[in-house]
Amino acid sequence: MSAAASPGDLERLALERYVAGDLDGCVAAWEGVYDAELAAGRPDAAARAAALVALNLLCETGLMAPVRGWVARARRLVADAEPGPVHALLAITTTYERFLSGDPDAAWEPAREAVELGERFGVDPARGLGRVALGRLAIHTGDVDAGIALLDELAMDLGAGRFDPLTTGNVYCELICAAQWLGRHDRAREWTEVMDRWRQGPAFGATHGRCRVHRAELLRISGPADAAEDEALAACAELRPWLRRELGWPLVELGNIRLRRGDLAGAEEAFREAHARAWSPQPGMALARLARGDLTGAAAMVRAEIEHPMAVPWKERPPFGELRLVPLLAAEAEIACHRGDAATAVAAADQLTTVLAHYPSAGIRAEAALARARAALLTGDPATAVDTAQEAVAEWAELEAPYDAAVARTVLGHAHRAAGNDDLARLEWQAASTGFVAFGAAGRVAEVAALLEAPAASPVPGARATLAHEGDRWRLGYSGVDAWLPDLKGVQLLATLLAAPGREFPAVDLAGAAVVEAGLPVLDEEARASYRRRLGEVEDDLAEAERDNDEARRELASRDREYLLAELSGAVGLGGRSRTTGGTAERARTSVTRSLRYALARVAEAHPDLGAHLSRAVRTGTCCSYVPDPTAPLDWHVTP
């Protein structure tokens, strides 16, 4: 960046960098504007630049300590000035800094000020985000209807084009986040559809990627799972240049989707990467442990998060309060049910019912009803379990959530069996199986098949199968019947796995050279310089917090410092060389998994029993393998 560039040139550069997805370059350019205006003796212009640095850091990094530092600089410069546009920007930044730092009471006044000044001086981010903040604050006080009404009114104004594109994208995202964590999935779907149509035109910056995350969230609920994972992967790719810490948001969503599909290795991989970015992977990580049979570990994980929630200033999830506990309590009830821990299941169900009383919504109502059903099963009250499980099924069906409805039907089947009605139990499990198949949850299909006592999908002990490459196709032989498969990449990969049962093959090796390409630096030099500046600002904030004995502020700033130090140390390898991204491994995992899944689908069309066996025995992820049930081995003869 040229030292001789004028403030106007630097401002244009900041906007160009933002549109191009270069957040570090954008912030650096605004910092340059601040320095230039300050040197030229124009405090109002310098304050505006400082306010925009703070707003960009707030919206895109979640680092509250640097935000507070830049707000303080701007306020000092306009301390004696009459209210103007800069004050509107500072008001909305202060609103969200307080809200995301867990101090909602201190957010009300600046939120009202942001709306008033934003309307008076035509500052779109202030008047748009200020109204979102007022709606979210109303919801957090328990006035859900008033909060939703405010957000609905704002959505209409967005649709009428009353805000600039940057504000519109950010406000749409805020609306959808609020609806999602409140459990108003129907409202979130409406707003996402509107945002998706809008983003095809004037949207720029991170809006496309954020919209993809919301689409992935909705597809996680409605299915199909393939489409949900595709959206989540695309969101991670689009947002990776934008979000550092907040990349944990799409990564956790990716993990949740993979968990539902039954891809435990892929889910845990995504959750671990999110955790490395100081983003909580719970309760997904705990549920993945549950799926692997580690009941004790799963229970300890989710209880630790309930008692000591990760203090992350996220906009995408409730930063404080009872709503933050809803998915954690629902997971705790599920884990307790598997452990036979009646006391914990009852406590979780009671707490969810209390949250529902404060924040009524269909999603929370469904979670609370299912938790009560699980608790009733453990306490020997099948009649109550039937009633509450039926309520959960009805709520999830109304929300067009086939996976969640199928989970509730599975519990309802257990309730019917406990009540002595096996016919109704089987009916619910059959319906659950249909829902899991439609969604694409292979692991859950196998679980329900076991409940239905349908062993047909397992091969007869000592049975043989053949996969032979003949010309431009493959012959698949089983149970005296031959079928033909096209010469697909996935069938070639399947042959490799079948020829070596139990052996793990790295996905990078299976993918071959097609996906191998040079990685990009984890942080380029400009980003590292930006992070060092942020680190200095965090240190200043820490010192001020310690002088004021402000323990809450000190804890948040300390977490910011830990995150920045981890990012900087993780970006540099031996000898001071820049580390590169692990994009190759992720591309390989995704490519191989998709190819194998398509091949398995073709096998299932030709031999349903064989397809069911392979869907359980073939494992995909960072490493892939064929691990058949040792009680019913299948003798494969593979000819490449």
BELBELWO-V36152 format. One record per backbone hydrogen bond with DSSP energy under -1.0 kcal/mol. CO is the residue of the C=O (numbers start at 1). NH is the residue of the N-H. If there is no record, write none. Layout:
CO/NH, CO/NH
//
This chain:
2/5, 6/10, 7/11, 8/12, 9/13, 10/14, 11/15, 12/16, 13/17, 14/18, 15/19, 16/20, 17/22, 18/21, 21/23, 22/26, 23/27, 24/28, 25/29, 26/30, 27/31, 28/32, 29/33, 30/34, 31/35, 32/36, 33/37, 34/38, 35/39, 36/40, 37/42, 38/41, 42/46, 43/47, 44/48, 45/49, 46/50, 47/51, 48/52, 49/53, 50/54, 51/55, 52/56, 53/57, 54/58, 55/59, 56/60, 57/61, 57/62, 62/64, 63/67, 64/68, 65/69, 66/70, 67/71, 68/72, 69/73, 70/74, 71/75, 72/76, 73/77, 74/78, 78/81, 84/88, 85/89, 86/90, 87/91, 88/92, 89/93, 90/94, 91/95, 92/96, 93/97, 94/98, 95/99, 96/100, 97/101, 98/103, 99/102, 104/107, 107/111, 108/112, 109/113, 110/114, 111/115, 112/116, 113/117, 114/118, 115/119, 116/120, 117/121, 118/123, 123/127, 124/128, 125/129, 126/130, 128/132, 129/133, 130/134, 131/135, 132/136, 133/137, 134/138, 135/139, 136/140, 137/141, 138/143, 139/142, 142/144, 143/147, 144/148, 145/149, 146/150, 147/151, 148/152, 149/153, 150/154, 151/155, 152/156, 153/157, 154/158, 155/159, 156/160, 157/162, 158/161, 164/168, 165/169, 166/170, 167/171, 168/172, 169/173, 170/174, 171/175, 172/176, 173/177, 174/178, 175/179, 176/180, 177/181, 178/182, 179/184, 180/183, 183/185, 183/363, 184/188, 185/189, 186/190, 187/191, 188/192, 189/193, 190/194, 191/195, 192/196, 193/197, 194/198, 195/199, 198/201, 204/207, 206/210, 207/211, 208/212, 209/213, 210/214, 211/215, 212/216, 213/217, 214/218, 215/219, 216/220, 218/222, 219/223, 224/228, 225/229, 226/230, 227/231, 228/232, 229/233, 230/234, 231/235, 232/236, 233/237, 234/238, 235/239, 236/240, 239/243, 245/248, 246/249, 247/251, 248/252, 249/253, 250/254, 251/255, 252/256, 253/257, 254/258, 255/259, 256/260, 257/261, 258/262, 258/263, 262/264, 263/267, 264/268, 265/269, 266/270, 267/271, 268/272, 269/273, 270/274, 271/275, 272/276, 274/277, 274/279, 275/278, 281/285, 283/287, 284/288, 285/289, 286/290, 287/291, 288/292, 289/294, 290/293, 293/295, 294/298, 295/299, 296/300, 297/301, 298/302, 299/303, 300/304, 301/305, 302/306, 303/307, 304/308, 310/312, 312/314, 322/325, 323/326, 325/329, 326/330, 327/331, 328/332, 329/333, 330/334, 331/335, 332/336, 333/337, 334/338, 335/339, 336/340, 336/341, 340/342, 341/345, 342/346, 343/347, 344/348, 345/349, 346/350, 347/351, 348/352, 349/353, 350/354, 351/355, 352/356, 353/357, 354/358, 355/359, 361/365, 362/366, 363/367, 364/368, 365/369, 366/370, 367/371, 368/372, 369/373, 370/374, 371/375, 372/376, 373/377, 374/378, 375/379, 376/381, 381/385, 382/386, 383/387, 384/388, 385/389, 386/390, 387/391, 388/392, 389/393, 390/394, 391/395, 392/396, 393/397, 394/398, 395/399, 396/401, 397/400, 401/405, 402/406, 403/407, 404/408, 405/409, 406/410, 407/411, 408/412, 409/413, 410/414, 411/415, 412/416, 413/417, 414/418, 415/419, 416/421, 417/420, 421/425, 422/426, 423/427, 424/428, 425/429, 426/430, 427/431, 428/432, 429/433, 430/434, 431/435, 432/436, 433/437, 434/438, 435/439, 436/440, 436/441, 439/225, 441/445, 442/446, 443/447, 444/448, 445/449, 446/450, 447/451, 448/452, 449/454, 455/458, 460/463, 463/635, 465/637, 466/477, 467/639, 468/475, 470/473, 472/487, 473/470, 474/485, 475/468, 476/483, 477/466, 478/481, 481/478, 483/476, 485/474, 486/488, 488/492, 489/493, 490/494, 491/495, 492/496, 493/497, 494/498, 495/499, 497/500, 500/503, 505/624, 506/510, 507/511, 508/512, 520/581, 524/528, 525/529, 526/530, 527/531, 528/532, 529/533, 530/534, 531/535, 532/536, 533/537, 534/538, 535/539, 536/540, 537/541, 538/542, 539/543, 540/544, 541/545, 542/546, 543/547, 544/548, 545/550, 549/551, 550/554, 551/555, 552/556, 553/557, 554/558, 555/559, 556/560, 557/561, 558/562, 559/563, 560/564, 561/565, 562/566, 563/567, 564/568, 565/569, 566/570, 571/579, 573/576, 574/577, 577/573, 579/522, 582/586, 583/587, 584/588, 585/589, 586/590, 587/591, 588/592, 589/593, 590/594, 591/595, 592/596, 593/597, 594/598, 595/599, 596/600, 597/601, 598/602, 599/603, 600/604, 601/605, 602/606, 603/607, 607/611, 608/612, 609/613, 610/614, 611/615, 612/616, 613/617, 614/618, 617/627, 619/625, 622/507, 624/505, 625/619, 626/502, 629/632, 635/465, 637/467, 639/469
//
